[in-house]
């Protein structure tokens, strides 16, 4: 929703801000009068890149990193604050502090954002309303002054000089701000300013850090015991002017020092904050406009500083929990736990790619964990924000980039495996939530995307351009140094087939029958091309036996029905021959267990989840991981969600729950009852109510209990049982 603003855009200084540092990020101040009898006071604010709002010296709320990342020259978000409890009748003070965020981001990173098309100095626009009537708005009469944040860089860190803090009186009525500068007029960022819906980023957990006794000389080291995305909060006392350098890392090297090699971006101050003390007593501080990925905190310059507390603040989009899973196997439960930690740690307004490096949205990462997110969290708003960014970036020929926000690159790498995010989101959001609004909103963009892939596959219906394929497969580059690369053509072509099927469904649902028929017909041409090129019928081998593409072809419905059992049998033979080690990357992590389970090999899928040898999820647990890693070896980011499809498999296969029709109006209940587990329990908040599936093993007997929400019909599929049950009931069955 857009609004008609009465305020104007403001910034700190006139002049050209491009490619310049901005010493002391700005604080804008205005006094306003709340009329007698006013009941509801609202502040409408767009402050870019990030902002924090104070009313009479109090934070307007507890959110971080507002507004969310966006393609600022196409869309930007504004936030609506209800400040009714913070104001009083008569004079009040509003202060807005701005941070650079991703809007004015600069560094020497290989993925440089120095030349983003939207890049400008931090700016803002604001209206204050009393019972719907504007009583104050941003204007050139507002005053501005540099605050204590000397520098704030999205990919590096924050420098905070506590000696430059504004006096308490500046936040209260009656303060003389005549020595402050007048705010300068700014140009708008270029995009439509839309109200930001959904959950904000907040502190969702706190972790007390323990000081490590054997820190390298000249440093003090602290361990949270948990890898998180967020910031460190320090409580300390020291002399004015003391400079503390705070560095972060997810792991330590063999000498007990921070190991940041897995995300070395060639930036001197990568993942580093600086705090300059004001002295005079206890000081409590944390960065405001940056976040980091870390378990360990190193502080330099603290030899004469009393540090009484270091706390890790885990910050993420504060999404409502939608599902729970547990089992009798503690390793499997731990895999679920570290998957959820990673999902949250990679969700800052939008799904992001690691809290240590990119810190923006990659469609491949989001696609791999999309179903995991839908089972576990109310994540639709954030998923939709990423979809909007990607559609904003789409080129006229239909090319979707691999990531966003960006204006620099990601188009030459376009591929179905990443672009599928747009189609998967629209299709699965409808399937899980019963909401077809994204289908309607992005239909034109989806159709242009189809035109693009039709064009690049025209010669033989296969995708032979760039593709990431089974990224981070442990047997190939880049996961294994010096290893060969592997052609992504089979995987990308299978994803092209999947997109065609989903798009045909979307078209038919929206009443575009001609389009639906066209994509359905084309999907069959693509299927025949894939089978002709990659499937050896006599040997029952697909893509030379490559696990990930084989599983993907099985799950997508590419393999002829009569051949599925033989192909799945060959796949499980290889899995067993490799002792259930996870010899796959991000595609296999999403689809191999599903393919095995659907073919009757759920025990093998389970063993892949928990076996303790490298590579695999159980190996991460055995090595003490508290989040999923980008690569099984742990030689890159240690907080990634790309391998997170395992959680969706737990709900879908072990618990056996899946929406057979949109919004769970019809439900498939077909748990896989395996002798390796004594109990599995899962629940999910469907649009119709709570759905749950639980089974308990006693010897050779399984007792299954299902709870089906009112208004739904459940198809129960168990050994010897094939029946439908009505909702608003608990169904108990015992299987011998």
C-alpha positions as CSV (number, residue, x, y, z in Angstrom):
1,X,0.0,0.0,0.0
2,X,1.3,3.4,-1.0
3,X,0.5,6.7,0.8
4,X,0.4,10.3,-0.2
5,X,3.1,12.0,1.9
6,X,2.9,15.5,3.3
7,X,6.6,15.4,4.3
8,X,9.6,15.8,2.0
9,X,12.7,13.7,1.7
10,X,15.6,14.9,3.9
11,X,19.3,14.1,4.2
12,X,22.2,15.5,6.2
13,X,24.1,17.5,3.6
14,X,23.7,19.0,0.2
15,X,26.1,17.9,-2.5
16,X,27.0,14.7,-4.3
17,X,27.3,11.8,-1.9
18,X,28.5,9.2,-4.4
19,X,31.6,7.2,-3.5
20,X,32.2,9.2,-0.3
21,X,32.3,8.2,3.3
22,X,29.7,9.8,5.5
23,X,31.3,10.8,8.8
24,X,28.8,10.6,11.7
25,X,25.6,9.2,10.5
26,X,22.7,11.7,10.9
27,X,20.2,12.2,13.6
28,X,17.1,14.3,12.6
29,X,15.1,16.1,15.3
30,X,11.7,17.8,15.4
31,X,9.3,18.9,18.1
32,X,5.6,18.4,17.5
33,X,2.4,19.1,19.4
34,X,-0.2,16.4,20.2
35,X,-3.6,18.0,20.4
36,X,-5.8,17.6,23.5
37,X,-8.0,14.5,23.3
38,X,-6.0,12.8,20.6
39,X,-6.2,9.0,21.0
40,X,-4.0,7.4,18.4
41,X,-0.7,8.8,17.3
42,X,1.0,7.2,14.4
43,X,4.4,7.8,12.8
44,X,4.8,6.9,9.1
45,X,8.5,6.6,8.3
46,X,10.7,5.6,5.5
47,X,14.4,5.9,6.6
48,X,17.0,4.5,4.2
49,X,19.1,2.4,4.4
50,X,18.0,1.5,8.0
51,X,16.5,3.7,10.7
52,X,15.6,3.8,14.4
53,X,12.9,6.0,15.7
54,X,12.9,7.7,19.2
55,X,9.9,9.4,20.8
56,X,10.7,11.5,23.8
57,X,13.9,9.5,24.3
58,X,12.3,6.1,24.0
59,X,12.6,3.6,21.2
60,X,9.4,3.5,19.2
61,X,9.6,-0.3,19.2
62,X,12.1,-3.1,19.4
63,X,12.7,-3.8,15.7
64,X,16.0,-3.9,13.9
65,X,17.1,-3.3,10.3
66,X,14.0,-1.5,9.2
67,X,12.9,-1.3,6.5
68,X,13.8,-4.6,4.9
69,X,16.2,-4.8,2.0
70,X,14.6,-3.9,-1.3
71,X,15.4,-2.9,-4.8
72,X,15.3,0.7,-3.7
73,X,15.0,2.3,-7.2
74,X,11.9,0.2,-7.8
75,X,10.4,-0.3,-4.4
76,X,11.2,0.7,-0.8
77,X,9.4,0.1,2.4
78,X,7.9,2.5,5.0
79,X,7.1,1.5,8.5
80,X,4.0,2.5,10.5
81,X,4.6,3.0,14.2
82,X,1.9,3.3,16.8
83,X,3.5,5.7,19.4
84,X,0.3,6.5,21.3
85,X,1.8,5.3,24.6
86,X,5.0,7.3,24.2
87,X,3.5,10.7,23.6
88,X,1.8,13.2,25.9
89,X,-0.6,16.1,25.1
90,X,1.4,19.1,24.1
91,X,5.0,19.2,23.1
92,X,6.9,16.0,22.1
93,X,10.1,15.2,20.4
94,X,10.8,12.9,17.5
95,X,14.4,11.8,16.6
96,X,15.3,9.6,13.7
97,X,18.7,8.1,13.4
98,X,19.8,6.7,10.0
99,X,22.2,4.0,9.0
100,X,23.7,3.3,5.6
101,X,22.5,-0.3,5.5
102,X,22.4,-1.8,2.0
103,X,21.2,1.6,0.5
104,X,24.6,3.3,0.8
105,X,26.8,0.3,0.9
106,X,30.5,0.4,-0.1
107,X,33.6,-1.7,0.3
108,X,36.2,-3.4,-1.7
109,X,34.5,-6.8,-1.7
110,X,34.6,-8.9,-4.9
111,X,30.8,-8.6,-5.1
112,X,31.2,-4.8,-4.8
113,X,28.0,-2.8,-4.2
114,X,29.8,0.5,-4.6
115,X,28.1,1.2,-7.9
116,X,24.5,0.1,-7.2
117,X,22.1,2.3,-9.1
118,X,20.3,3.5,-6.1
119,X,23.3,4.4,-3.9
120,X,22.9,7.7,-2.1
121,X,23.4,9.2,1.3
122,X,21.0,8.1,4.0
123,X,17.6,9.9,3.6
124,X,14.2,9.9,5.1
125,X,10.6,11.0,4.8
126,X,8.1,11.1,7.7
127,X,4.5,12.0,8.6
128,X,3.1,12.1,12.2
129,X,-0.6,11.6,12.5
130,X,-3.1,12.2,15.3
131,X,-6.3,10.2,14.7
132,X,-5.6,10.1,11.0
133,X,-4.7,13.8,10.6
134,X,-1.1,14.8,9.9
135,X,0.2,17.0,12.7
136,X,3.9,17.1,11.7
137,X,5.9,16.1,8.7
138,X,9.5,16.1,7.6
139,X,10.6,19.5,6.3
140,X,13.6,21.7,5.8
141,X,12.8,23.2,9.3
142,X,13.9,19.9,10.9
143,X,17.4,20.0,12.4
144,X,20.1,17.4,11.9
145,X,23.4,16.5,13.6
146,X,25.9,13.8,13.3
147,X,25.5,11.2,15.9
148,X,27.9,8.7,17.6
149,X,27.8,6.2,14.8
150,X,30.9,7.3,12.9
151,X,30.7,4.5,10.2
152,X,28.3,1.7,9.4
153,X,29.0,-0.7,6.6
154,X,26.7,-3.6,5.7
155,X,29.5,-6.0,5.0
156,X,32.0,-4.8,7.4
157,X,30.8,-3.4,10.7
158,X,30.1,-0.4,12.8
159,X,32.3,2.3,14.4
160,X,30.7,3.9,17.5
161,X,32.2,6.8,19.4
162,X,30.3,7.1,22.7
163,X,31.9,10.5,23.3
164,X,29.7,11.8,20.5
165,X,26.4,10.7,21.9
166,X,23.7,13.3,21.8
167,X,22.8,14.6,25.3
168,X,19.6,13.2,26.9
169,X,18.0,16.6,26.7
170,X,18.1,16.5,22.8
171,X,15.5,13.8,22.9
172,X,13.1,15.9,25.1
173,X,11.0,19.1,24.5
174,X,12.6,22.4,25.1
175,X,16.2,21.5,24.0
176,X,18.0,24.3,22.1
177,X,19.0,22.7,18.8
178,X,19.8,26.0,17.1
179,X,23.4,25.0,16.7
180,X,22.4,21.9,14.7
181,X,22.3,22.2,10.9
182,X,19.1,22.6,9.0
183,X,18.1,19.4,7.2
184,X,18.9,19.3,3.5
185,X,16.3,18.3,0.9
186,X,17.0,15.0,-0.8
187,X,15.8,13.3,-3.9
188,X,13.5,10.3,-3.4
189,X,15.2,6.9,-3.9
190,X,13.3,6.3,-7.1
191,X,11.0,3.5,-6.2
192,X,7.4,3.2,-5.1
193,X,7.3,3.6,-1.3
194,X,5.1,0.7,0.0
195,X,3.9,0.0,3.5
196,X,6.0,-2.8,5.0
197,X,3.8,-5.7,6.2
198,X,4.6,-8.7,8.3
199,X,6.9,-9.4,11.2
200,X,9.9,-7.2,11.9
201,X,13.4,-8.3,12.8
202,X,13.8,-8.6,16.5
203,X,16.1,-10.1,19.2
204,X,14.6,-13.6,19.3
205,X,17.1,-15.2,21.7
206,X,20.0,-14.1,24.0
207,X,23.1,-16.2,24.6
208,X,25.4,-15.4,27.5
209,X,29.1,-15.6,26.4
210,X,31.7,-17.3,28.5
211,X,35.2,-15.9,28.5
212,X,37.8,-18.3,27.2
213,X,40.9,-18.7,29.4
214,X,43.6,-19.2,26.7
215,X,43.0,-16.2,24.5
216,X,45.9,-15.1,22.3
217,X,48.1,-12.3,23.8
218,X,46.5,-8.9,23.6
219,X,42.9,-10.2,23.2
220,X,40.0,-11.4,25.2
221,X,37.9,-14.2,23.7
222,X,34.3,-15.1,24.4
223,X,32.3,-18.1,23.3
224,X,28.5,-18.1,23.0
225,X,28.3,-21.8,22.6
226,X,25.9,-21.3,19.6
227,X,26.5,-19.9,16.1
228,X,24.0,-17.0,15.5
229,X,23.2,-14.2,13.2
230,X,23.1,-10.9,15.1
231,X,25.3,-8.8,17.2
232,X,27.2,-8.8,20.5
233,X,26.2,-6.6,23.4
234,X,28.9,-5.5,25.8
235,X,28.6,-4.2,29.4
236,X,31.9,-2.6,30.5
237,X,33.8,0.1,32.3
238,X,36.9,1.9,31.2
239,X,38.6,5.2,30.5
240,X,37.3,7.7,28.0
241,X,38.9,7.3,24.6
242,X,39.7,3.6,25.0
243,X,39.3,2.0,21.6
244,X,37.9,-1.6,21.6
245,X,38.0,-3.6,18.3
246,X,35.4,-6.3,18.3
247,X,35.9,-9.1,15.8
248,X,33.6,-12.0,15.1
249,X,34.0,-15.6,13.8
250,X,32.0,-18.8,13.5
251,X,34.9,-21.1,14.2
252,X,38.5,-21.1,15.6
253,X,41.6,-22.4,13.9
254,X,44.0,-25.0,15.4
255,X,45.7,-22.3,17.4
256,X,42.5,-21.1,19.1
257,X,42.3,-17.9,17.0
258,X,39.4,-16.6,15.0
259,X,39.2,-18.5,11.6
260,X,37.5,-16.2,9.1
261,X,39.0,-17.8,6.0
262,X,35.6,-19.4,5.0
263,X,34.2,-16.0,4.2
264,X,37.3,-13.9,3.6
265,X,36.1,-11.1,1.2
266,X,39.4,-9.3,1.0
267,X,38.1,-6.6,3.3
268,X,40.4,-5.4,6.0
269,X,37.6,-4.7,8.6
270,X,35.3,-7.6,7.6
271,X,33.0,-8.6,10.5
272,X,34.6,-6.0,12.8
273,X,33.0,-3.3,15.1
274,X,34.8,-0.6,16.9
275,X,33.7,1.1,20.1
276,X,35.3,4.2,21.6
277,X,34.4,4.6,25.3
278,X,33.1,7.7,26.9
279,X,34.2,6.8,30.4
280,X,32.6,7.7,33.7
281,X,30.9,4.5,34.6
282,X,29.2,1.5,33.2
283,X,28.6,1.5,29.5
284,X,26.2,-0.9,27.7
285,X,26.5,-1.1,23.9
286,X,25.7,-3.1,20.8
287,X,25.8,-2.1,17.1
288,X,22.6,-0.8,15.7
289,X,22.6,-1.0,11.9
290,X,24.8,-4.1,11.1
291,X,24.6,-7.8,11.8
292,X,27.2,-10.6,11.9
293,X,27.4,-14.3,11.8
294,X,29.4,-15.6,14.8
295,X,29.9,-17.9,17.8
296,X,33.1,-16.3,19.0
297,X,33.8,-12.7,19.9
298,X,37.3,-11.4,20.1
299,X,38.0,-8.0,21.8
300,X,41.2,-6.1,21.4
301,X,42.2,-3.1,23.4
302,X,40.5,-4.2,26.5
303,X,43.5,-4.7,28.8
304,X,42.4,-2.0,31.2
305,X,38.7,-2.4,30.6
306,X,36.3,-4.2,33.1
307,X,34.0,-6.3,30.9
308,X,31.2,-7.6,33.1
309,X,29.1,-9.2,30.4
310,X,29.1,-10.2,26.7
311,X,25.8,-11.3,25.3
312,X,25.0,-12.6,21.8
313,X,21.8,-11.2,20.5
314,X,20.3,-13.6,18.0
315,X,18.4,-11.3,15.6
316,X,16.0,-12.6,12.8
317,X,12.6,-11.9,11.4
318,X,10.3,-12.7,14.3
319,X,8.2,-15.3,12.5
320,X,5.5,-17.2,14.2
321,X,6.1,-21.0,14.5
322,X,3.9,-23.0,12.3
323,X,5.2,-26.5,12.9
324,X,7.0,-28.9,15.2
325,X,8.8,-32.1,14.7
326,X,10.3,-34.6,17.2
327,X,11.4,-38.2,17.2
328,X,12.9,-40.8,19.4
329,X,16.3,-40.2,17.8
330,X,18.3,-37.3,19.4
331,X,20.5,-37.0,16.4
332,X,17.5,-36.5,14.1
333,X,16.1,-34.0,16.6
334,X,19.4,-32.1,16.6
335,X,19.4,-32.0,12.8
336,X,16.0,-30.4,12.9
337,X,17.2,-27.9,15.6
338,X,20.3,-26.8,13.6
339,X,18.2,-26.5,10.5
340,X,15.7,-24.2,12.2
341,X,18.6,-22.2,13.6
342,X,20.0,-21.7,10.1
343,X,16.6,-20.9,8.6
344,X,16.1,-18.1,11.2
345,X,19.8,-17.0,11.0
346,X,19.3,-16.5,7.2
347,X,16.1,-14.5,7.4
348,X,16.5,-10.8,7.9
349,X,13.3,-9.3,6.4
350,X,14.0,-11.5,3.4
351,X,15.6,-15.0,3.1
352,X,19.3,-14.2,2.9
353,X,22.6,-15.9,2.0
354,X,24.6,-16.2,5.2
355,X,25.1,-13.6,7.9
356,X,28.9,-13.4,7.3
357,X,29.2,-12.6,3.6
358,X,26.5,-11.7,1.1
359,X,23.7,-10.7,3.5
360,X,21.2,-10.4,0.7
361,X,18.8,-12.7,-1.1
362,X,19.9,-15.7,-3.2
363,X,17.0,-17.4,-4.9
364,X,18.8,-20.8,-5.0
365,X,19.2,-20.8,-1.2
366,X,15.6,-19.7,-0.7
367,X,14.2,-22.3,-3.2
368,X,16.1,-25.2,-1.5
369,X,14.6,-24.5,1.8
370,X,11.2,-23.1,0.7
371,X,9.2,-26.1,1.9
372,X,11.1,-26.3,5.1
373,X,10.2,-22.7,5.8
374,X,6.5,-23.3,5.0
375,X,6.3,-26.3,7.4
376,X,8.0,-24.5,10.3
377,X,7.3,-20.8,10.1
378,X,4.9,-18.2,9.0
379,X,7.4,-16.9,6.4
380,X,5.1,-15.7,3.6
381,X,5.7,-12.0,4.0
382,X,9.5,-12.4,3.8
383,X,9.3,-14.8,0.9
384,X,7.1,-12.4,-0.9
385,X,9.5,-9.5,-0.4
386,X,12.2,-11.5,-2.1
387,X,9.9,-12.4,-4.9
388,X,9.1,-8.7,-5.3
389,X,12.8,-7.9,-5.4
390,X,13.5,-10.5,-8.1
391,X,10.5,-9.4,-10.2
392,X,11.6,-5.8,-9.9
393,X,15.0,-6.9,-11.3
394,X,13.6,-9.0,-14.1
395,X,14.9,-7.9,-17.5
396,X,12.6,-7.1,-20.4
397,X,13.4,-10.4,-22.0
398,X,12.2,-12.3,-18.9
399,X,15.6,-13.1,-17.4
400,X,15.4,-13.4,-13.6
401,X,18.7,-12.8,-11.7
402,X,20.1,-15.3,-9.3
403,X,20.0,-12.8,-6.4
404,X,18.9,-9.4,-5.2
405,X,18.9,-6.6,-4.5
406,X,21.5,-5.9,-7.2
407,X,22.1,-4.0,-10.4
408,X,25.5,-5.4,-11.1
409,X,25.4,-9.1,-11.9
410,X,23.4,-12.3,-11.5
411,X,21.8,-12.2,-14.9
412,X,24.5,-14.1,-16.9
413,X,24.1,-16.9,-14.4
414,X,20.3,-17.2,-14.7
415,X,19.1,-20.8,-14.6
416,X,15.9,-22.7,-13.8
417,X,17.3,-24.1,-10.6
418,X,17.4,-20.6,-9.1
419,X,14.6,-18.9,-11.1
420,X,12.3,-21.7,-9.9
421,X,12.0,-19.8,-6.6
422,X,9.4,-17.5,-8.2
423,X,7.3,-20.4,-9.4
424,X,7.8,-22.6,-6.3
425,X,6.9,-19.7,-4.1
426,X,3.7,-18.9,-5.9
427,X,2.7,-22.6,-6.3
428,X,3.6,-23.8,-2.8
429,X,2.3,-20.8,-1.0
430,X,-1.0,-21.6,-2.5
431,X,-0.7,-25.2,-1.7
432,X,0.2,-24.6,2.0
433,X,-1.6,-21.4,2.7
434,X,-4.5,-21.4,0.3
435,X,-3.4,-18.0,-0.9
436,X,-3.3,-17.3,-4.6
437,X,-2.4,-13.6,-4.4
438,X,1.3,-14.1,-5.3
439,X,0.2,-16.1,-8.4
440,X,-1.9,-13.1,-9.5
441,X,0.6,-10.5,-8.5
442,X,3.5,-12.0,-10.3
443,X,1.7,-13.7,-13.2
444,X,3.1,-11.4,-15.9
445,X,6.6,-11.8,-14.5
446,X,6.3,-15.5,-14.4
447,X,5.1,-15.6,-18.0
448,X,8.0,-13.5,-19.2
449,X,10.3,-15.8,-17.4
450,X,8.8,-18.7,-19.3
451,X,9.5,-16.8,-22.6
452,X,13.1,-16.5,-21.6
453,X,13.7,-20.1,-20.9
454,X,11.8,-21.1,-24.0
455,X,14.1,-19.0,-26.0
456,X,17.3,-20.4,-24.5
457,X,16.1,-24.0,-24.8
458,X,14.7,-23.6,-28.3
459,X,17.2,-25.8,-30.1
460,X,16.6,-29.1,-28.2
461,X,14.4,-28.2,-25.2
462,X,17.3,-28.6,-22.8
463,X,19.0,-25.9,-20.7
464,X,22.6,-25.8,-21.8
465,X,23.5,-22.3,-20.6
466,X,25.0,-21.6,-17.2
467,X,23.6,-23.3,-14.1
468,X,24.8,-24.0,-10.6
469,X,23.5,-27.6,-10.7
470,X,24.2,-29.6,-7.5
471,X,26.1,-26.8,-5.9
472,X,28.5,-27.7,-3.1
473,X,28.5,-31.4,-4.0
474,X,31.5,-32.7,-2.0
475,X,33.0,-34.6,-5.0
476,X,33.1,-31.6,-7.3
477,X,34.4,-28.0,-7.4
478,X,34.0,-25.7,-5.6
479,X,33.4,-27.9,-2.6
480,X,36.5,-29.9,-3.2
481,X,39.6,-28.1,-4.3
482,X,41.1,-29.4,-7.5
483,X,38.1,-31.6,-8.2
484,X,36.4,-31.5,-11.6
485,X,33.2,-29.6,-12.3
486,X,30.1,-31.4,-13.4
487,X,27.7,-30.5,-16.2
488,X,24.5,-29.0,-14.8
489,X,22.5,-29.7,-17.9
490,X,20.5,-32.6,-16.6
491,X,19.6,-30.9,-13.3
492,X,18.7,-27.5,-14.9
493,X,16.6,-29.2,-17.6
494,X,14.8,-31.2,-14.9
495,X,14.0,-27.9,-13.1
496,X,12.9,-26.5,-16.4
497,X,10.4,-29.3,-16.6
498,X,9.2,-28.7,-13.0
499,X,8.7,-25.0,-13.7
500,X,6.6,-25.8,-16.8
501,X,4.4,-28.1,-14.7
502,X,3.9,-25.5,-12.0
503,X,3.3,-22.8,-14.5
504,X,0.6,-24.9,-16.3
505,X,-1.1,-25.3,-12.9
506,X,-0.9,-21.6,-12.2
507,X,-2.3,-20.7,-15.6
508,X,-5.2,-23.1,-15.3
509,X,-6.0,-21.8,-11.8
510,X,-6.1,-18.2,-13.0
511,X,-8.2,-19.1,-16.1
512,X,-5.5,-18.8,-18.7
513,X,-6.4,-22.0,-20.4
514,X,-4.4,-21.4,-23.6
515,X,-1.2,-20.7,-21.7
516,X,-1.8,-23.7,-19.5
517,X,-2.1,-26.0,-22.5
518,X,1.0,-24.5,-24.1
519,X,3.1,-25.1,-21.1
520,X,1.7,-28.6,-20.5
521,X,2.5,-29.6,-24.1
522,X,5.9,-28.1,-23.9
523,X,6.6,-29.9,-20.6
524,X,6.1,-33.2,-22.5
525,X,8.6,-32.1,-25.2
526,X,11.1,-31.2,-22.5
527,X,10.5,-34.6,-20.7
528,X,11.1,-36.5,-23.9
529,X,14.3,-34.5,-24.6
530,X,15.5,-35.2,-21.0
531,X,14.8,-38.9,-21.3
532,X,16.4,-39.2,-24.7
533,X,19.6,-37.5,-23.6
534,X,20.1,-38.7,-20.0
535,X,18.1,-41.9,-19.4
536,X,19.5,-45.4,-20.2
537,X,16.5,-47.7,-20.1
538,X,18.4,-50.9,-20.4
539,X,20.8,-50.1,-17.5
540,X,18.1,-48.2,-15.5
541,X,20.5,-45.3,-15.1
542,X,19.8,-41.6,-15.3
543,X,22.6,-39.0,-15.9
544,X,25.3,-41.7,-15.4
545,X,23.9,-42.5,-12.0
546,X,24.4,-39.1,-10.5
547,X,22.3,-39.1,-7.3
548,X,20.9,-35.6,-7.3
549,X,19.7,-35.5,-10.9
550,X,18.3,-39.1,-10.6
551,X,16.3,-38.2,-7.5
552,X,15.1,-35.0,-9.1
553,X,13.9,-36.8,-12.2
554,X,12.1,-39.4,-10.0
555,X,10.4,-36.7,-7.9
556,X,9.4,-34.5,-10.8
557,X,7.6,-37.3,-12.7
558,X,10.1,-37.4,-15.6
559,X,10.8,-41.1,-15.3
560,X,8.1,-43.4,-16.8
561,X,6.0,-45.0,-14.0
562,X,6.9,-48.5,-14.9
563,X,10.7,-47.7,-14.6
564,X,10.7,-45.9,-11.3
565,X,11.2,-48.9,-9.1
566,X,14.3,-50.1,-11.1
567,X,15.8,-46.6,-11.1
568,X,15.2,-46.1,-7.4
569,X,16.6,-49.5,-6.7
570,X,19.9,-48.6,-8.5
571,X,20.0,-45.3,-6.5
572,X,19.5,-47.1,-3.1
573,X,22.2,-49.6,-4.1
574,X,24.7,-46.7,-4.5
575,X,23.6,-45.1,-1.3
576,X,24.1,-48.3,0.6
577,X,27.4,-48.9,-1.1
578,X,28.5,-45.5,0.2
579,X,27.4,-46.3,3.7
580,X,24.5,-43.7,3.5
581,X,27.0,-40.8,3.3
582,X,25.5,-37.7,1.7
583,X,27.4,-37.5,-1.5
584,X,25.3,-34.7,-2.9
585,X,25.0,-30.9,-2.8
586,X,22.1,-28.6,-2.4
587,X,19.8,-30.3,-4.9
588,X,20.4,-33.8,-3.5
589,X,19.9,-32.4,0.0
590,X,16.4,-31.4,-1.1
591,X,15.3,-34.4,-3.1
592,X,17.3,-37.7,-2.5
593,X,15.6,-38.6,0.8
594,X,12.2,-37.9,-0.7
595,X,12.9,-40.1,-3.8
596,X,14.1,-42.9,-1.6
597,X,11.2,-42.6,0.8
598,X,8.6,-42.5,-2.0
599,X,10.1,-45.7,-3.5
600,X,9.9,-47.6,-0.2
601,X,13.4,-47.0,1.2
602,X,12.6,-44.6,4.0
603,X,14.9,-46.5,6.4
604,X,17.8,-45.6,4.0
605,X,16.7,-42.0,3.9
606,X,16.6,-41.9,7.7
607,X,20.1,-43.4,7.9
608,X,21.4,-40.6,5.5
609,X,20.0,-38.1,8.0
610,X,21.8,-39.4,11.1
611,X,24.9,-41.4,10.0
612,X,27.9,-39.7,11.7
613,X,30.5,-39.9,8.9
614,X,31.5,-37.2,6.5
615,X,29.6,-36.0,4.5
616,X,26.2,-35.6,6.0
617,X,23.9,-34.0,8.6
618,X,24.8,-36.5,11.3
619,X,28.4,-35.6,10.7
620,X,27.6,-31.9,11.4
621,X,26.0,-32.9,14.7
622,X,29.0,-35.2,15.6
623,X,31.3,-32.2,14.9
624,X,29.4,-29.9,17.2
625,X,27.7,-27.8,14.6
626,X,24.8,-25.7,15.9
627,X,23.8,-24.5,12.4
628,X,24.0,-26.0,8.9
629,X,27.1,-25.4,6.9
630,X,27.4,-24.1,3.3
631,X,29.7,-27.1,2.5
632,X,29.8,-30.4,4.3
633,X,33.4,-30.0,5.1
634,X,32.9,-26.7,6.9
635,X,35.4,-24.8,4.8
636,X,33.1,-21.9,4.0
637,X,30.1,-20.2,5.7
638,X,29.0,-22.2,8.8
639,X,25.5,-20.7,8.7
640,X,23.7,-21.6,5.5
641,X,20.3,-23.0,4.8
642,X,21.0,-24.6,1.4
643,X,21.1,-28.1,2.9
644,X,17.9,-27.5,4.8
645,X,15.5,-29.6,2.8
646,X,16.0,-32.4,5.4
647,X,13.4,-30.8,7.7
648,X,10.7,-30.8,4.9
649,X,11.5,-34.5,4.4
650,X,10.8,-35.2,8.1
651,X,7.3,-33.6,7.9
652,X,6.5,-35.0,4.5
653,X,7.8,-38.6,4.8
654,X,8.4,-39.6,8.4
655,X,5.3,-37.9,9.7
656,X,3.6,-38.4,6.3
657,X,1.8,-35.1,6.1
658,X,1.2,-33.2,2.9
659,X,-1.5,-30.9,1.4
660,X,-3.2,-32.9,-1.3
661,X,-5.2,-29.8,-2.2
662,X,-4.6,-26.1,-1.6
663,X,-4.8,-24.8,2.0
664,X,-4.9,-28.4,3.3
665,X,-8.6,-28.7,2.4
666,X,-7.6,-32.3,1.5
667,X,-4.6,-33.9,3.2
668,X,-2.4,-36.9,2.5
669,X,-1.5,-38.8,5.7
670,X,1.0,-41.5,4.8
671,X,3.7,-41.8,7.4
672,X,6.6,-44.1,6.7
673,X,6.8,-46.5,9.6
674,X,10.4,-47.6,10.0
675,X,11.9,-50.0,12.6
676,X,14.8,-47.7,13.4
677,X,12.6,-45.2,15.2
678,X,10.3,-45.8,18.2
679,X,8.4,-42.6,17.8
680,X,7.7,-39.7,15.4
681,X,5.5,-36.7,16.2
682,X,4.8,-33.7,14.0
683,X,2.2,-30.9,13.9
684,X,1.4,-28.0,11.6
685,X,-0.9,-25.0,11.8
686,X,-2.9,-25.2,8.6
687,X,-5.3,-22.5,7.5
688,X,-8.1,-24.7,8.8
689,X,-6.5,-25.5,12.1
690,X,-4.1,-27.9,13.7
691,X,-2.9,-31.0,11.8
692,X,-0.9,-33.6,13.7
693,X,0.6,-37.0,13.0
694,X,2.1,-39.2,15.6
695,X,3.2,-42.8,15.5
696,X,4.7,-45.0,18.3
697,X,6.4,-48.4,17.8
698,X,6.2,-51.2,20.2
699,X,8.0,-54.3,19.0
700,X,6.5,-55.0,15.5
701,X,3.4,-53.0,16.2
702,X,2.8,-49.3,15.3
703,X,0.1,-47.1,16.8
704,X,-0.7,-44.1,14.6
705,X,-2.7,-41.1,15.9
706,X,-3.8,-38.3,13.6
707,X,-5.6,-35.0,14.3
708,X,-7.4,-33.5,11.3
709,X,-8.7,-29.9,11.3
710,X,-12.4,-29.2,10.9
711,X,-13.3,-28.7,7.2
712,X,-10.6,-30.9,5.9
713,X,-10.6,-34.4,4.5
714,X,-7.6,-36.7,5.1
715,X,-6.6,-39.5,2.9
716,X,-5.0,-42.1,5.2
717,X,-2.5,-44.3,3.5
718,X,-0.9,-47.0,5.6
719,X,-0.1,-50.7,5.1
720,X,-3.4,-52.4,4.6
721,X,-5.4,-49.1,5.1
722,X,-6.6,-46.8,2.3
723,X,-9.5,-44.6,3.5
724,X,-10.7,-41.0,3.9
725,X,-11.6,-39.4,7.2
726,X,-13.4,-36.2,8.0
727,X,-11.9,-33.3,9.9
728,X,-12.5,-32.3,13.4
729,X,-11.6,-35.7,14.6
730,X,-8.8,-37.8,16.1
731,X,-8.1,-41.0,14.2
732,X,-6.2,-43.9,15.9
733,X,-5.1,-47.0,14.1
734,X,-2.7,-49.8,15.0
735,X,-0.5,-51.5,12.3
736,X,1.0,-54.9,12.8
